[in-house]
Amino acid sequence: MLLGNWRFGLIAFFGGSIGAAVALYKGVDLANLNLGPYGFNSALAAVVVFLYCDGKLRLATLWQSLRE
C-alpha cells in the first residue's frame, strides 16, 4: 500500500499498530499475534474508513461513524 499511495501506507501502519496494541492489551498469545491476523485486519479496516470518509478523516467524522 505504501508504494501505491503514501497516505494509505501511513493509515495502514497506524491501524495495524492500534490493532496489535489492543490485542496485546486483551492478552492474545504472542504466537498468534506474530501470525498477523490482528494487525492485518485492523490495517485494512483503517484504510476502508479512510476511503469511506473520502480522504477527509477527522476525529469528529470517525467518532460519528463509530457511534452509528
Buried (B, 14 or more C-beta within 10 A) or exposed (E): BEEEBEBBBBBBBEBBBBBBEEBEEEEBEEEEBEEEEBBBEBBBBBBEBBEEBEEEBEEEBBEEEEEE
